Amino acid sequence: MKIKIKTFIFLLNISIIFVLSFFMYLIYLNQQNKMVAFITDNIRKDLLDSSYIATKFLNETSKIYNLRPLFDRKVAKNILIKGFVLSSNKKILFKSGDVNLKIPKSPSIKTDIRHITLTDLLTKEAYMIPLWYYVQNKKYQNRLYVFLDRDKLKSMFQNMKLRFFVYYIVFISAIMVLLNYIVQKYLIAPLIKTKEFAKRNVSKPQDVKIIELIEINDALFSTFMKLDSIIKSLYHSTVTDYLTKLGNRKFLEKKIKKLILKKEKFAMVFIDLDNFKEINDFFGHNVGDEFIVKIANDLKKEFPGEEIMARIGGDEFVLVIKETDIVKIKKMVEKILKILNKKRIINKNEICTTASIGVALYPEAGGSFEELLKNADIAMYEAKYKGKNKFVIFNHELMKKLKREVLIKNALAKAIHDNEFFLVYQPKVDRDGRVVGCEALIRWKKGDKIVYPNEFIEIAEKSGMIYEIGKWVMYEVVRQMKEWENDDALKHISVAFNVSVAQFRNDKFIKDLVNIANKKEIDISKLEIEITESVFIENKQRALRIVKAIKHLGFKISLDDFGTGYSSFSALKDLKIDNLKIDKSFIDEVEDEKGRVYTKTIVEMAQNLGIMSIAEGVEKKKQFEILKTFEVDYFQGYYFAKPLNVKDFEKYVRLKAS
């Protein structure tokens, strides 16, 4: 935490005041205790003296009243005593002093006069001591009460408190004035001068008394002497990347602007290493830095001519190619991809990576440095989205696509807010054609138009909105299943819904499932979560942990589009999934003698692993018949029904059940 010197001094003053106040308070308490002790000692002495004398007179009742003058003298001598009362069996024998005195109730009487506190002095009305005497060898007791003037006591303690408060204010004020004078003269004023000297607004301060400040001023003066030479040497570093010794962004901007002023055509090649963060995370930043240096050296070695080269980010490079022939530009970019896509040995570690490249041509892709860099960056991200290890040349179609994506992205935000999505349900049947479940599919009602997922899911994934959309689908499915729980014809229906890679990897996804499971509104074993093989591409172990958590909660898991991506027998074994959905591309080939071999192999594999098989995209009766001979468990496709709205789906289920 950084604070100004004035703030520091203020806090110091507050601390000193606090400490002094604490010690003054302790002194006050000590004086107060001494006063209490003095008063209580007097009361105790008066009571004991009085009780001793009174006891001598108690044996003869006729002499009791001779005690009154004795007590009257004590009242007259002690301004704190209001009077005495002598009683026997609650009967007052006589009063001394204030004639209006009455024996108070027990809570207001102090009987243990050995321990009298300040609270007792201010709250107790009387102090009592028992008087024992004998008449004809029989023991009797009278009680002697002494009454103090509580108003005078309160006044005494208040006056003492007021005196201490005045002393405290005077003492603290004197300390603060003296301290602030010293601090202002010898610390703050010299510091302000040193600050101005550091800004070169004044000459070196001469009247400084604190040795450390003198040393600081000397050090500043020495530093200023060297500063001009350092500034000159630093200029070169401002346009050079410290790690690779390539140019940096400032260098690149300066060079590009010169080319634009000369109207020279060129290609800006934006290079971004794929998955470089994983290299840093796994091998450490030192290895990552060395890897970047090797990449830079390889690029410099391959392009030693007049090409402009710069490192503008952690794993981002820009190469400017002074070439106008698009064919030659493509060949050079392909060459760059090959250079980058090779193994490099660092500290006995074999490291390999790929790159995504975006190319922006001047003047076609923009007329300024900022516009060219932006469009090359857009092209690079398009290459990443297409699978990485690729290059994309920016063109106006890409810009149109980007604008369209922006429009859809904005519309999606509105759609989420205005609840413009709805679900349709495609039936899933068994071998006898009975409806056993369905797949929930999202649709977007945008005005009068129905928008299908292939038009907006990709954009939702890019923009990060896919989680919110996926969450809506999940809770809408739960809501619909809850309705069907009360319908005998529909309560057996299981519902599957798709989960995107981004939603699957989101930390909130499992929390949503836990929330659904804890509510216990539906039988969650009838809720099937469909994932694709791509969830295991980047971090298989993390994906397996998520799948295990889903299974532990009681949900079913289906592996969608099986056979089209990255599946392997070992991954399938580790996953412990419930259903295997055979991709439509295999179903389309099932009528062909050679094509059906693949489908049959997948089905047999699922059977051997104890996994239910689902054929999706069944569109013909012949396909259905062949798949039944393979003992496929469930079927889905237009041959049975297209995706239906809720009411039509409910009618379809009832129709098939009748």
N, C-alpha and C positions, 0 to 999 in steps of 0.2 A: 504494500500500500504506500502510495506517495502522498506526502502532505507538504504544504508550504511552511516556511520557518515561522511565520506569524501564527499559523495554526498550531505548530509544535509548541511555541511559547505559551499560547493560550492553554493548551492541554497540560503543559508543565505547571502553569499557575493553578489550574483546577486541581491538579494532583497535590501541589503543596498546600493549597487551602484545605483539601480533604484531610491530609495528614495532620496539619496543625489543628484542624477542627476536632479530629479524633482525640488528640492529646489534650486539648482544652476541655473536651467533654469528660475525659477521664479525671482531670483535675476537679472539674465541677462535681462529678459524682463523689470524689473523695471528700471534698468540703461538705457536701450534702450529708454524707454518711457520718462525718465528724459531728455536724450539728445535731443529727438524729441521735447519735450516741450521747452527746452532752445533755440533750433534753430528757432522753429516756433514763439516764443515770439519775438526774434530779428527781424525776417522777418516782423512780424505784426507791430512792433514798427517803423521799417524803413519805411514801406509803409504808415503808418498813419502820421508819421512826415513829410514825403515827400509830401503826399497829402495835408496836412495842409498848408505847405509853398507854394506849387505850386498853390493852389487855389487863393492866394493873387495876384499872377502875371497874372492869366488868364484873368482878366478883361481888361488888356492892352496887345494886341498882340505883340507890340514892345518889351515888357519886358519878353516875354516867354523864349527867348533864354538866358536870364540871369540866368535861372534855371540850365543850363547845368553844370556850375562849382560846384553847390551844389551837384548834383547827382554824378559828377565825384569824389568828395571827399568821398561820401558814398561808392562808388565802391572800392576806394583805401583803405578805412578803413576795409571793410568786405571782407575777402578772399572767402566767399561762394557766394557773389553776382558777377555775370558776367556783369550785366549792367541794364540800365533802357531804356524804350521806351515810349515816350509820343505821343499819336495819337489822331486825331480828325476825326470822320467819316471815319475810316479805313485809314486815311492819316497820315503818320508818320511825326510829327512836328520836333522831334529831337531824337537822340540816345545818350546814355551816356555809357561809358565803351566799350564793344565789338561792333565794328562798323558793324559786320556781322549779328547782331541780326535781326530776322524777327518775326513778330507777328504770332504765331502758330495758328493752327485751334482750334476751341472751345473745343474739347475733351482734348486737352493738356493744357488748361488754367484753373487755379483754381481761382474761383471768390469769394468763401466764405472763406475769410481769417481768420474767427473766428475759424474754425475747420480744421486744417491742420494735416494730419496723416503721418506716415512713408511712406506709399505707395504713398501719394501725393508728398512727398519730392523726392522720387526716380523715379517717373514717369511723373510728371507735368513739362512742359517746362517753364511756366511762371505763375505769380500770378498777378491778375489785381484788381485795385481799381478804381471806377469811380470818376471823378472830376467835380463837378457842379459849374457853375459860371453864372453871369448875365451881359448882355450888353444891355443897354437901356431898362432895365426891362424885358428883354427876357432871358429865361433860356436855357443854353447850357451845353453840356457834353463832356468832354475829358476823355481819359482812360490812366492810368499810369500802365505800366507793369514792373515788376521786374523779372529778369532772374537769377536763381541760378546755380552754378557750380555743376551739378549732379555727375560728376566724382569724385569731392572732397567729396561730401556727401557720395557716395558709399564707397569711400576709408575710410572715418571716421568710418562708421558702420562696415565695414569689419575688420578694425584694432581693434575696440572694441570687435567684436566677437572672433577674434584670441586671444586677451588678456584673455578673459574669458575662452576660451578653454584651454589655457596654465594653468591658475589658477585651472581650473577644474581637469585637469590631475594630477597636482602636489598634489592637495588636496585629490583626491580620492586615489591616490597611497599611500600617507602617511597614510590615514585611513586604507587602506587594509593591508599594511605591519604591522602596529601596531596591528590590529585586529587579523590577522593570527598568529602573534607571540604569542599573549595571548591565542588564541584557541589551537594552537599546543602544547604549553607548559603545559597549565592547563587542557585541555580537551582531545584532541586526543591522546597524548602520554599516559596519565593515562588510557584511555579507551582501548588502544591496550594492555597495560600490564594486565588490568583486563580480557580482552578476553583470553590472553594466560594463565592467572591464572585459568580461568574457564575451560580451556582444560587440566589443571594440567601440563602445560609445564614449568611454573616458580613458584616460591614461592609467597607468598602474597605480593603485592606491598606496599612499606613503605613511599614513597615520594609523596603521593597523597594529594592535598590541598583541593579538593572539598568534602564537608561533605557527599553529597549523594553518591559519588563514594566510600568513606571510608565505608559507611554503606553497600553498595553492596558487597564490598570485605569481610567485616565481615560476612555478610549473607552467601556468598559462602563458606567461611571457615567453618561456622557452619554446612552448608548443607553437605559438603564433609565428615564431621565427622560421620554423620548419614547414609551416602550413602551405605556403605558396608553392614550394617545390613539390610537396606531396600532391597538391591539386593537379599540377601539371602531369605528374606521373599517373594519376588516377584516371585521366580522361580516356586513356587507352583501355583501361579495365571496364569502363562504362559501356563500351561497345563490344566487349569480349566475354564469352562464357567462361567462368572461372575453371570449370571442370574439363571441358573438351578443347578449350582454346579456339573454338569456332566463334563466329559472330553471335551476338545475342539479338533480341527483338529490336532494340534500338538501332543496331548495326543494319539489320534486315530492312527496317523501315526507311532508313537513310538511303540505302542502295536502290530499293524499289522506287522510291520517289524520283531518284535521278534517272532511272530507266524510263519512267512515265514522262518526265519532262523531255526526254530525247525522243519520245514516241517509238521506242523500240519494243517489238513484240517479244513475249517470253511466256514461259509456263511456270507457275508457282506450284511446287510439289510439296504437299503437306504430309509428313510422315508421322504416324503415331504407333509406337510399339504395342502389340497386343499382350495383355495380361502381364505388363511389366510390374505391377503392384505385387503380384504373386512372387516374383523373383526377389523383390525387396523383403517381403514378409518372410519368405522361406530361408533365403541365404543371408539376409542382412543388407543394410544399406551400403556397407563398404563394397560388397560384391556387386551390388546394383550399380554403384558409381563406376566401378571398373568395367562393368559390362557396357555402360553408356559410352565410356571412353573408347572401348574397342569398336563399338558401332561407328562412332565418329571417325576413328582412324581408318576404318574400312571404307567409309564414304569418301574421305579425303583422298585415299589411295586410288579409288576407282574414278574419281572426278577431280583430277589435279589441275585442270585448266582454269578457265575464267568463271566457272559457275559459282554463283553466290550460295554460300552454305551457312546455316545458322541453327543454333539450338534455342528454342523459344520457350521450352517448358521442361518438366522433369524427364519425360520420354517423348518429347515432340521436337522434330527437326523440320526445317524448311530448306528445300533445294530449289534454286531458281535456274531453270534451263533456258538458255537463249536460243531457242529453236522454234520454228514456226510450222514445220511439217508434223502433222498429227501422228503419222505412222512412226516417225522417228521418236517422237515424244513417248508413245506407248511402249516402244522397245526399250527406251531408257528406264521407264518406270518399272517394267517387268524385270529389268536387270537389277534395279534397286531391291525389288522383292526377293530375288534370288540371293543377293548379297546378304540381306538381313536374315533370311531363312536358312541359317546354317549354324552348326554347333560351334560353341566357343568354350574353351577350357579356362576357368578362373579358379585359382586355389584348389586345383584338382577336382573342381565341380564342372560337370558337363552341362552347359546351359544352352537352351535353344528357344528362340521366340520367332514370331512372325510380325508382320506390320500391316496396318491398314493405311491406304494412301488416298488422299484427295487431290485432284489436279484442277487448278483454275487458270484459264488462258487469258492473257491480256491482249486486246481490250475486251474480248467477248464476254468474260465473266465479271468484269468490273473495271472502273476507271480510276480507282484509288487504292492505296495500300490496304486500308481498313476493309473495303468491300472485297478485294481479292482474297485477303486472309480469311474473312468470314465465309466466303463461298467455297474456298478450298477446305475449310474446316467442315462445312456442311457435306461436301463430297466425301470427306474422310469418314464421317459418322455413317454415311450411307454405306460405305464399304464395310464398316464394322457390322452394321445391321445385316448385311448380306452374307455374313459368315466369317469375316476377317480374312487376312492374308490375300487381300484383293485391292484393286485400285478402281476409283470411279472418277471420271472427268465431269466436272460441273457443266451443266447445260441448263437451258431455260425450262426444259421439261422437269428437271430436278427441282428447280425453283417453283414451278407450278405445283409439283407434288408437295413441296414443303409448305406452300401457301394453303393448299388443300388440307394438309395435316393440321396446320394452325387453326383453320376454320373449324375442322371437325373437333379438334381438341377443345376449342372454346365452346362449341355446341355440346360436347360431352359433359363439360363442367356444368352447363345449364341443365342437361338431361339428368345428371345425378341429383342436382338440387330440386328439380321440378318433378322427379319420379316419372320419367318418360319411358322407362324400360318395362317390359312385361315378359313373361315366360310362356313358351309352348312346350308340349310334351309329346315325344315320339315313343309309341308303345314298344315294349320288349316282350317277346312271346317265347314260350317253350316249344318243344317239338310237336305238341298237340295243338299249337296255335292259341293256347290260353295266355292271356295277358298277366304277366307276373311282375312287371315293373315298367319303368319308362326312363327316358333321359330328358332332363330339363334343359332347354335351349333358350338363350336370351334373344330378344328382339327389341328394336328401338323404334318407337313411334315418334317420328320427327315430322310434326305437322300432319299432313295427310299421307305421308310416305312411310312405309315400313323399311327400316334399314337393317340389313343382315349382318351378322358378326364379322364376316370377312371384310366388311367395309370400315369397321371401326376398332376391332380388337387389337390389331397391330399398332394403331396409333395410341390406343389406351395403354398398351404395354410400354411404348416409347415415352409417353408423357408421365407415367407413374400413376395414372388413374385406375389401372386395372385392379388394384387391390380393393378400392371402394366399390367398383362394379361387381367384382367377384364376391365381396362381402354381401352386397345386396342380393345377389343370386342365391347365396347360401341361406340367408335368413328368409327369403321369399319361399324357397323350397320347404323350409321348416314350417313356415306358416301354412302352406298348402297341405302338407302332410298332416298337420294338426287338425285341419278341417276333415280330411279323409278318415282320420282315426274314428270318427263317429258314424261312418258310413260302412255298413257290412260288405258292400260290393267293392269298396275301394281300400279298406283298411289294410289289406294284405299287400298293397302295391309298394314296391321299393322304388326309390327315386335316385337317379344318378345325376351328378352335375360336374361340370368341368372346372378344374382349378389350373390357372396359368402358372408358369414357372415363377413369375414375379410374386404372385400371391402366395405360392407354396413356400417361397424363401423368406417371406415377410414374417418377422417375429410375432406380429399380431395374429397371424393365421391360427396358430395352435391355441392362443388365448380365446379366439372366437369359437373354436371347436369345444374347448373346455366349458365355455359359457353355455353353449347349446346342450352339452352333455349334462351339466349341473342342473339345468332347468327341468330336465326330465319330462318335457312336454310331449315327446314322441319316442317311438322305439328307434333309437339311433342305429340299430343293426340293419335297419331298412334304408339307411342313408348311405349311398355309394359315392365316394370321391374319386373322380376320374383324373388321373395324371398321365402325362406323356413321358416317354423315355428321356426327353431332353432335360428333365429336372436333375438327372444324375451326371450331366456332362462336366460341370465345373467342380463340384464337391460331392462326390459320391457318399462319403462317410456322413456328412451333415444330412444329406437327403435320406439316408437309411435311418438316422436318428429320428427325423421328422415322421417318416413312415411308421416307425416303431411306436412313437407317441400317439399317432392317429389310431393305430390298431389297439393300443392299450385303452384308449377311451371307448372303444366299441364300434367304431365306424368301419365300413367295408371300403376296400380300395380296389379300383379297376385300373389296369394299365392300358391306356388308349393308344390306337394307331400302332399296335405292335407289329414289328417287322420292317418299319419304314425308317428307323433311326439308328440308335446306338445300343440296342439291346444285346445282351449276351446271356448264355445259360447261367453263368455264375451270378450275374446281377439279378436275374430272375429268381434264382434260388435264395439269395440274400434278402430279397424284398418282402417275402411272405405276403404276397398280394392275394386277393380273393378271386378276382375276375381278370381274364385276359381278353381284350377286345381285338379281334383280327381285323386289320385294316381293309378297307373297301377294295384297295388295289389287288389284294389277293383274292377276294370274293369275285371280282370281275373276271379273273382267269380260271375260276374253278370248273368251268365247263370244258376247258381244254385239258387234254390228257396229261400234258406236262405241267400245266399251271396248277392242277389240283394237288400235285405232289407236295408243294410247299405248304398249302393250307392244311393238308392231312398231317404233315409233320408237326406243324404248330399245335394242332389239336391234340395229337398224341403226346406231345411234350407237356402240354397243360394237364392232361389226364395223369401222366406219370408224376407230376409235381403236386397233384391234388388241387389244381386250380380250375375254376369254372371257365368255360370258353364262351365267348359271345361273338357272333358273326355280325358285323355292321355293314350296312350298304347292300342288303339283300334286295334285289329288284325283280327277280324272276322266280317263277315256281320251280323251274329246273334247278336253279341254284339252291333253293330251299331243300329240294329232295336229295340232292347230292350231299349237302352239308349234314343232313339228318343221318345219312349212311356213315358219315365220319363221327357221329355221336357228338356233334356240337350241342352244347347245353341250351343256349338261348340265341335269339335272332332279333334283328332290328333292321328296318329298311322300308323303302317305299312299297315293296310287295305287300307288306302288312298294313302300313299306314304312314302317311307323312306326319311331320310334327303338327300337333293339334292344339287349339286353345283349350282352356280348362274344361269348358262345358262339353265341347266335342269329344275330348278325351274321355270324360266321364261316361258319355253316351256309348262310346266305342267299347269301353270296358264292360258296361252292362250288356251290350249287344253280344259280345263274345262269351259272356257268362251264361246267357240264356240258352 
